């Protein structure tokens, strides 16, 4: 069963699930060892597009959350797990941000030099 079939009775959830699945698929294919200079301009624009779409999804999630907060607990059995979705969206955006702007490695601390090179084995 595909994501679309599973959520087809909920058009908004279906759209969110498909967008999230696409973003996860694209983000998981990114190499964490890549450097910002290695990213071509098309890939950077595509990742920026994903970031923009996730921001739009967050607005929709806020609307869903507000409606869900107002739902009658007596007549509502099933709730959408908004906190889990928000965590997933945050993970995706953080991963893309880390890929686009990786942290620089900290400078190494050189070991102190010994300075005594005299070898007394001959005596």
Secondary structure as UniProt FT lines:
FT   HELIX           3..6
FT   TURN            7..9
FT   HELIX           11..28
FT   TURN            32..33
FT   HELIX           36..38
FT   HELIX           41..69
FT   TURN            73..75
FT   HELIX           82..100
FT   TURN            121..122
//
